């Protein structure tokens, strides 16, 4: 019998930023570890569950709806914003991706740009520029872009060409109102584009090409296990926590670490292996320690928008025969809030086969 040919993904190496790799090397399998003099990392599923159930996240602990321009964003306003961007996403999902759409190129940027155009459609440039991935790196540049956009004459006018999210800006009154609305536009739309493009890129890197019978949803669940979008969840020091565990002091901030929990050998069979078939029998909403979108007590409100769009893109990529370029053997995972491969190259399977022949 000839030797088994290894899956192409087995030849790829995922290179984590040094501080992320240090978490694996020093703390994997521990339920609690001191990371800094005033910060404790929590990776044990049971302990994390007790801590995150103890109280709701404060406004400064919520990742998307922290105060904006010094103004608090209430849960009511946040919920209304999610419903608004949700309407735009449902409209985008109502139409299939044209078969000729070519999503080959460097990811996640290729997917990010496609999603921007799909969801935001005909919104004016001053709004669409807020989706730039460069703004994620430089908060001062983000602020400048918003200030300039709010001050420019000829502000967007309400009308059928605008998305529902863009109407937040078009209907805002005065410069301050437009500036705040543009900040909300970015807060609502950018995470959708960032998260989905990164999630699909992660899935492709970890497992492509995929067996035909494996559902894209299972592939995405498994990609989020190994590279969880919310790889850490902050909880500031609080009197509830020392009561839960006496290793936690009154001055300690806590950092939940799904990055470690999702690879805990006490919770997962073959924890480092990419096995989407495990989700044939697991419920992602009821699997201990699995929290790519946060804890059950307060999961990311946008998760129901992320998954359908991510499936749409991954289904199209699989259907059109795109795979990871065989010459790429390593991909970096930088230390950012959204965990994902920095850049991978995707191309048609037929072209790769011809190159091998």
One Martini backbone bead per residue (centre of mass of N, CA, C, O) as a GRO file, in nm:
protein
  357
    1UNK     BB    1   0.095   0.037   0.024
    2UNK     BB    2   0.081   0.350  -0.012
    3UNK     BB    3   0.150   0.631   0.118
    4UNK     BB    4   0.010   0.876   0.277
    5UNK     BB    5  -0.121   1.181   0.193
    6UNK     BB    6  -0.093   1.471   0.314
    7UNK     BB    7  -0.247   1.727   0.411
    8UNK     BB    8  -0.191   2.048   0.328
    9UNK     BB    9  -0.228   2.165   0.624
   10UNK     BB   10   0.015   1.999   0.752
   11UNK     BB   11   0.237   2.209   0.612
   12UNK     BB   12   0.136   2.424   0.807
   13UNK     BB   13   0.233   2.723   0.988
   14UNK     BB   14   0.151   2.876   1.295
   15UNK     BB   15   0.254   3.208   1.390
   16UNK     BB   16   0.288   3.342   1.690
   17UNK     BB   17   0.309   3.574   1.884
   18UNK     BB   18   0.509   3.576   2.151
   19UNK     BB   19   0.282   3.630   2.368
   20UNK     BB   20   0.100   3.401   2.272
   21UNK     BB   21   0.301   3.166   2.290
   22UNK     BB   22   0.350   3.199   2.597
   23UNK     BB   23   0.073   3.106   2.685
   24UNK     BB   24   0.108   2.817   2.590
   25UNK     BB   25   0.383   2.744   2.729
   26UNK     BB   26   0.290   2.845   3.042
   27UNK     BB   27  -0.065   2.798   3.062
   28UNK     BB   28  -0.153   2.540   2.954
   29UNK     BB   29  -0.400   2.382   3.167
   30UNK     BB   30  -0.467   2.619   3.337
   31UNK     BB   31  -0.698   2.800   3.532
   32UNK     BB   32  -0.463   2.988   3.665
   33UNK     BB   33  -0.272   3.301   3.606
   34UNK     BB   34  -0.010   3.515   3.642
   35UNK     BB   35   0.071   3.793   3.428
   36UNK     BB   36   0.056   4.027   3.639
   37UNK     BB   37   0.056   4.202   3.927
   38UNK     BB   38  -0.271   4.294   3.826
   39UNK     BB   39  -0.302   4.013   3.650
   40UNK     BB   40  -0.536   3.753   3.563
   41UNK     BB   41  -0.556   3.440   3.418
   42UNK     BB   42  -0.836   3.264   3.259
   43UNK     BB   43  -0.888   2.903   3.151
   44UNK     BB   44  -1.097   2.779   3.315
   45UNK     BB   45  -1.415   2.694   3.257
   46UNK     BB   46  -1.548   2.703   3.539
   47UNK     BB   47  -1.423   2.968   3.641
   48UNK     BB   48  -1.518   3.149   3.408
   49UNK     BB   49  -1.818   3.103   3.452
   50UNK     BB   50  -1.834   3.227   3.738
   51UNK     BB   51  -1.725   3.507   3.670
   52UNK     BB   52  -1.920   3.584   3.424
   53UNK     BB   53  -2.185   3.538   3.616
   54UNK     BB   54  -2.153   3.758   3.848
   55UNK     BB   55  -2.156   3.986   3.613
   56UNK     BB   56  -2.186   4.241   3.419
   57UNK     BB   57  -2.069   4.425   3.186
   58UNK     BB   58  -1.925   4.703   3.140
   59UNK     BB   59  -1.879   4.968   2.926
   60UNK     BB   60  -1.553   4.920   2.925
   61UNK     BB   61  -1.578   4.594   2.858
   62UNK     BB   62  -1.706   4.638   2.604
   63UNK     BB   63  -1.589   4.611   2.284
   64UNK     BB   64  -1.798   4.797   2.106
   65UNK     BB   65  -1.972   4.975   2.351
   66UNK     BB   66  -1.807   5.194   2.421
   67UNK     BB   67  -1.743   5.491   2.467
   68UNK     BB   68  -1.824   5.780   2.253
   69UNK     BB   69  -1.685   6.069   2.277
   70UNK     BB   70  -1.770   6.043   2.599
   71UNK     BB   71  -2.027   5.871   2.529
   72UNK     BB   72  -2.264   5.678   2.622
   73UNK     BB   73  -2.381   5.340   2.547
   74UNK     BB   74  -2.658   5.206   2.556
   75UNK     BB   75  -2.831   4.917   2.531
   76UNK     BB   76  -3.054   5.035   2.358
   77UNK     BB   77  -2.872   5.163   2.141
   78UNK     BB   78  -2.715   4.910   2.067
   79UNK     BB   79  -2.959   4.742   1.978
   80UNK     BB   80  -3.050   4.935   1.753
   81UNK     BB   81  -2.787   4.914   1.588
   82UNK     BB   82  -2.799   4.610   1.532
   83UNK     BB   83  -3.068   4.622   1.377
   84UNK     BB   84  -2.966   4.803   1.152
   85UNK     BB   85  -2.733   4.627   1.039
   86UNK     BB   86  -2.916   4.378   1.006
   87UNK     BB   87  -3.079   4.486   0.765
   88UNK     BB   88  -2.839   4.503   0.569
   89UNK     BB   89  -2.763   4.202   0.583
   90UNK     BB   90  -3.030   4.080   0.487
   91UNK     BB   91  -3.015   4.216   0.209
   92UNK     BB   92  -2.748   4.079   0.125
   93UNK     BB   93  -2.861   3.777   0.163
   94UNK     BB   94  -3.093   3.787  -0.062
   95UNK     BB   95  -2.834   3.757  -0.250
   96UNK     BB   96  -2.644   3.591  -0.441
   97UNK     BB   97  -2.342   3.512  -0.538
   98UNK     BB   98  -2.192   3.545  -0.811
   99UNK     BB   99  -2.022   3.302  -0.980
  100UNK     BB  100  -1.793   3.511  -1.098
  101UNK     BB  101  -1.685   3.568  -0.834
  102UNK     BB  102  -1.360   3.676  -0.728
  103UNK     BB  103  -1.172   3.567  -0.419
  104UNK     BB  104  -0.899   3.601  -0.499
  105UNK     BB  105  -0.616   3.644  -0.286
  106UNK     BB  106  -0.561   3.833  -0.023
  107UNK     BB  107  -0.600   3.733   0.314
  108UNK     BB  108  -0.861   3.929   0.448
  109UNK     BB  109  -0.888   4.178   0.248
  110UNK     BB  110  -1.068   4.065   0.023
  111UNK     BB  111  -1.315   4.007   0.205
  112UNK     BB  112  -1.348   4.288   0.322
  113UNK     BB  113  -1.409   4.440   0.054
  114UNK     BB  114  -1.650   4.272  -0.029
  115UNK     BB  115  -1.827   4.330   0.221
  116UNK     BB  116  -1.840   4.631   0.198
  117UNK     BB  117  -1.991   4.624  -0.080
  118UNK     BB  118  -2.229   4.441   0.002
  119UNK     BB  119  -2.343   4.602   0.260
  120UNK     BB  120  -2.287   4.925   0.172
  121UNK     BB  121  -2.274   4.983  -0.122
  122UNK     BB  122  -2.382   5.328  -0.188
  123UNK     BB  123  -2.212   5.459   0.002
  124UNK     BB  124  -2.025   5.704   0.077
  125UNK     BB  125  -1.692   5.752   0.106
  126UNK     BB  126  -1.685   5.882   0.399
  127UNK     BB  127  -1.792   5.599   0.507
  128UNK     BB  128  -1.633   5.362   0.371
  129UNK     BB  129  -1.350   5.449   0.487
  130UNK     BB  130  -1.419   5.334   0.780
  131UNK     BB  131  -1.329   5.027   0.678
  132UNK     BB  132  -1.044   5.054   0.716
  133UNK     BB  133  -0.778   4.868   0.842
  134UNK     BB  134  -0.590   5.108   0.925
  135UNK     BB  135  -0.779   5.215   1.158
  136UNK     BB  136  -0.721   4.977   1.357
  137UNK     BB  137  -0.422   5.079   1.428
  138UNK     BB  138  -0.516   5.402   1.421
  139UNK     BB  139  -0.695   5.609   1.623
  140UNK     BB  140  -0.618   5.892   1.514
  141UNK     BB  141  -0.705   5.839   1.222
  142UNK     BB  142  -0.996   5.783   1.285
  143UNK     BB  143  -1.063   6.056   1.408
  144UNK     BB  144  -0.985   6.231   1.163
  145UNK     BB  145  -1.180   6.104   0.959
  146UNK     BB  146  -1.436   6.184   1.113
  147UNK     BB  147  -1.395   6.489   1.137
  148UNK     BB  148  -1.380   6.547   0.834
  149UNK     BB  149  -1.647   6.411   0.745
  150UNK     BB  150  -1.834   6.594   0.928
  151UNK     BB  151  -1.727   6.880   0.794
  152UNK     BB  152  -1.814   6.830   0.528
  153UNK     BB  153  -1.975   6.907   0.270
  154UNK     BB  154  -2.239   6.735   0.156
  155UNK     BB  155  -2.410   6.561   0.311
  156UNK     BB  156  -2.585   6.300   0.356
  157UNK     BB  157  -2.887   6.187   0.213
  158UNK     BB  158  -3.174   6.072   0.235
  159UNK     BB  159  -3.223   5.741   0.082
  160UNK     BB  160  -3.223   5.449  -0.114
  161UNK     BB  161  -2.899   5.429  -0.141
  162UNK     BB  162  -2.890   5.401   0.149
  163UNK     BB  163  -2.827   5.268   0.425
  164UNK     BB  164  -2.942   5.228   0.737
  165UNK     BB  165  -2.675   5.314   0.870
  166UNK     BB  166  -2.638   5.585   0.707
  167UNK     BB  167  -2.895   5.727   0.829
  168UNK     BB  168  -2.761   5.813   1.094
  169UNK     BB  169  -2.606   6.044   0.948
  170UNK     BB  170  -2.825   6.187   0.772
  171UNK     BB  171  -3.009   6.246   1.051
  172UNK     BB  172  -2.812   6.419   1.173
  173UNK     BB  173  -2.742   6.697   1.391
  174UNK     BB  174  -2.489   6.847   1.325
  175UNK     BB  175  -2.164   6.802   1.386
  176UNK     BB  176  -2.175   6.629   1.645
  177UNK     BB  177  -2.384   6.430   1.537
  178UNK     BB  178  -2.215   6.328   1.293
  179UNK     BB  179  -1.969   6.232   1.447
  180UNK     BB  180  -2.117   6.021   1.615
  181UNK     BB  181  -2.250   5.863   1.377
  182UNK     BB  182  -1.980   5.780   1.245
  183UNK     BB  183  -1.882   5.616   1.484
  184UNK     BB  184  -2.121   5.414   1.474
  185UNK     BB  185  -2.079   5.312   1.192
  186UNK     BB  186  -1.811   5.178   1.257
  187UNK     BB  187  -1.899   5.004   1.502
  188UNK     BB  188  -2.105   4.834   1.325
  189UNK     BB  189  -1.954   4.760   1.042
  190UNK     BB  190  -1.653   4.680   1.084
  191UNK     BB  191  -1.672   4.416   1.257
  192UNK     BB  192  -1.806   4.252   1.039
  193UNK     BB  193  -1.578   4.262   0.827
  194UNK     BB  194  -1.344   4.173   1.003
  195UNK     BB  195  -1.451   3.903   1.121
  196UNK     BB  196  -1.532   3.744   0.866
  197UNK     BB  197  -1.266   3.757   0.706
  198UNK     BB  198  -1.097   3.626   0.930
  199UNK     BB  199  -1.254   3.363   0.970
  200UNK     BB  200  -1.220   3.255   0.681
  201UNK     BB  201  -0.914   3.263   0.672
  202UNK     BB  202  -0.870   3.067   0.904
  203UNK     BB  203  -1.016   2.825   0.780
  204UNK     BB  204  -0.838   2.797   0.529
  205UNK     BB  205  -0.567   2.758   0.673
  206UNK     BB  206  -0.648   2.510   0.863
  207UNK     BB  207  -0.826   2.318   0.615
  208UNK     BB  208  -0.757   2.360   0.330
  209UNK     BB  209  -0.910   2.143   0.175
  210UNK     BB  210  -1.239   2.027   0.180
  211UNK     BB  211  -1.464   1.817   0.240
  212UNK     BB  212  -1.763   1.802   0.085
  213UNK     BB  213  -1.950   1.700   0.347
  214UNK     BB  214  -1.862   1.949   0.505
  215UNK     BB  215  -1.983   2.188   0.679
  216UNK     BB  216  -1.924   2.519   0.704
  217UNK     BB  217  -2.009   2.555   0.997
  218UNK     BB  218  -1.807   2.353   1.120
  219UNK     BB  219  -1.554   2.494   1.019
  220UNK     BB  220  -1.602   2.758   1.178
  221UNK     BB  221  -1.613   2.644   1.462
  222UNK     BB  222  -1.321   2.529   1.452
  223UNK     BB  223  -1.175   2.793   1.391
  224UNK     BB  224  -1.282   2.930   1.661
  225UNK     BB  225  -1.130   2.743   1.848
  226UNK     BB  226  -0.829   2.800   1.750
  227UNK     BB  227  -0.937   3.113   1.651
  228UNK     BB  228  -1.065   3.327   1.847
  229UNK     BB  229  -1.195   3.630   1.819
  230UNK     BB  230  -1.239   3.623   2.142
  231UNK     BB  231  -0.945   3.565   2.317
  232UNK     BB  232  -1.038   3.800   2.520
  233UNK     BB  233  -1.176   3.888   2.856
  234UNK     BB  234  -1.253   4.165   3.037
  235UNK     BB  235  -1.219   4.215   3.402
  236UNK     BB  236  -1.249   4.420   3.638
  237UNK     BB  237  -1.213   4.485   3.935
  238UNK     BB  238  -1.404   4.297   4.191
  239UNK     BB  239  -1.568   4.182   4.476
  240UNK     BB  240  -1.667   3.900   4.356
  241UNK     BB  241  -1.392   3.742   4.294
  242UNK     BB  242  -1.253   3.661   4.571
  243UNK     BB  243  -1.495   3.478   4.650
  244UNK     BB  244  -1.452   3.259   4.427
  245UNK     BB  245  -1.121   3.311   4.456
  246UNK     BB  246  -0.836   3.336   4.668
  247UNK     BB  247  -0.626   3.407   4.428
  248UNK     BB  248  -0.793   3.665   4.420
  249UNK     BB  249  -0.755   3.994   4.436
  250UNK     BB  250  -0.885   4.315   4.484
  251UNK     BB  251  -0.659   4.431   4.250
  252UNK     BB  252  -0.758   4.232   4.023
  253UNK     BB  253  -0.748   4.170   3.704
  254UNK     BB  254  -0.930   3.999   3.437
  255UNK     BB  255  -0.840   3.734   3.189
  256UNK     BB  256  -0.996   3.580   2.964
  257UNK     BB  257  -0.889   3.258   2.778
  258UNK     BB  258  -0.998   3.106   2.505
  259UNK     BB  259  -0.732   3.029   2.370
  260UNK     BB  260  -0.690   2.806   2.598
  261UNK     BB  261  -0.963   2.667   2.646
  262UNK     BB  262  -0.981   2.559   2.337
  263UNK     BB  263  -0.700   2.365   2.423
  264UNK     BB  264  -0.793   2.191   2.646
  265UNK     BB  265  -0.731   1.858   2.723
  266UNK     BB  266  -0.985   1.831   2.925
  267UNK     BB  267  -1.205   1.910   2.678
  268UNK     BB  268  -1.031   1.793   2.425
  269UNK     BB  269  -0.989   1.622   2.150
  270UNK     BB  270  -0.737   1.693   1.989
  271UNK     BB  271  -0.684   2.018   2.040
  272UNK     BB  272  -0.481   2.087   1.775
  273UNK     BB  273  -0.693   1.979   1.585
  274UNK     BB  274  -0.861   1.988   1.274
  275UNK     BB  275  -1.216   1.901   1.354
  276UNK     BB  276  -1.523   1.953   1.226
  277UNK     BB  277  -1.673   1.678   1.306
  278UNK     BB  278  -1.723   1.742   1.613
  279UNK     BB  279  -1.994   1.922   1.535
  280UNK     BB  280  -2.202   1.688   1.497
  281UNK     BB  281  -2.224   1.658   1.844
  282UNK     BB  282  -2.197   1.962   1.901
  283UNK     BB  283  -2.291   2.249   2.094
  284UNK     BB  284  -2.193   2.577   2.081
  285UNK     BB  285  -2.407   2.672   2.321
  286UNK     BB  286  -2.324   2.377   2.502
  287UNK     BB  287  -1.998   2.403   2.543
  288UNK     BB  288  -1.758   2.376   2.748
  289UNK     BB  289  -1.545   2.661   2.694
  290UNK     BB  290  -1.713   2.777   2.449
  291UNK     BB  291  -1.627   3.137   2.345
  292UNK     BB  292  -1.598   3.321   2.068
  293UNK     BB  293  -1.858   3.530   2.167
  294UNK     BB  294  -1.853   3.461   2.451
  295UNK     BB  295  -2.062   3.442   2.705
  296UNK     BB  296  -2.377   3.333   2.781
  297UNK     BB  297  -2.450   3.600   2.951
  298UNK     BB  298  -2.282   3.785   2.699
  299UNK     BB  299  -2.310   3.778   2.395
  300UNK     BB  300  -2.256   3.862   2.094
  301UNK     BB  301  -2.488   4.028   1.898
  302UNK     BB  302  -2.343   3.962   1.603
  303UNK     BB  303  -2.337   3.647   1.551
  304UNK     BB  304  -2.600   3.624   1.360
  305UNK     BB  305  -2.440   3.778   1.127
  306UNK     BB  306  -2.171   3.631   1.086
  307UNK     BB  307  -2.239   3.336   1.003
  308UNK     BB  308  -2.398   3.371   0.732
  309UNK     BB  309  -2.170   3.530   0.586
  310UNK     BB  310  -1.945   3.322   0.622
  311UNK     BB  311  -2.089   3.095   0.472
  312UNK     BB  312  -2.124   3.237   0.205
  313UNK     BB  313  -1.821   3.265   0.143
  314UNK     BB  314  -1.729   2.970   0.183
  315UNK     BB  315  -1.916   2.842  -0.024
  316UNK     BB  316  -1.802   2.997  -0.267
  317UNK     BB  317  -1.509   2.905  -0.244
  318UNK     BB  318  -1.570   2.603  -0.274
  319UNK     BB  319  -1.733   2.613  -0.544
  320UNK     BB  320  -1.476   2.772  -0.700
  321UNK     BB  321  -1.191   2.632  -0.609
  322UNK     BB  322  -1.052   2.760  -0.360
  323UNK     BB  323  -0.712   2.781  -0.234
  324UNK     BB  324  -0.429   2.746  -0.084
  325UNK     BB  325  -0.129   2.821  -0.151
  326UNK     BB  326   0.127   2.583  -0.160
  327UNK     BB  327   0.377   2.787  -0.103
  328UNK     BB  328   0.241   2.837   0.171
  329UNK     BB  329   0.371   2.763   0.512
  330UNK     BB  330   0.317   3.049   0.655
  331UNK     BB  331   0.145   3.220   0.936
  332UNK     BB  332   0.061   3.505   1.100
  333UNK     BB  333  -0.024   3.595   1.450
  334UNK     BB  334  -0.107   3.872   1.582
  335UNK     BB  335  -0.133   4.119   1.839
  336UNK     BB  336  -0.477   4.130   1.857
  337UNK     BB  337  -0.807   4.154   1.918
  338UNK     BB  338  -0.824   4.004   1.641
  339UNK     BB  339  -0.793   3.677   1.566
  340UNK     BB  340  -0.543   3.622   1.302
  341UNK     BB  341  -0.433   3.599   1.002
  342UNK     BB  342  -0.257   3.820   0.821
  343UNK     BB  343  -0.168   3.639   0.546
  344UNK     BB  344  -0.325   3.488   0.264
  345UNK     BB  345  -0.331   3.278  -0.034
  346UNK     BB  346  -0.580   3.268  -0.290
  347UNK     BB  347  -0.678   3.007  -0.529
  348UNK     BB  348  -0.721   2.810  -0.786
  349UNK     BB  349  -0.716   2.471  -0.817
  350UNK     BB  350  -0.650   2.438  -1.120
  351UNK     BB  351  -0.388   2.607  -1.116
  352UNK     BB  352  -0.241   2.426  -0.912
  353UNK     BB  353  -0.246   2.164  -1.077
  354UNK     BB  354  -0.086   2.270  -1.321
  355UNK     BB  355   0.169   2.343  -1.154
  356UNK     BB  356   0.226   2.039  -1.069
  357UNK     BB  357   0.241   1.891  -1.361
   0.00000   0.00000   0.00000
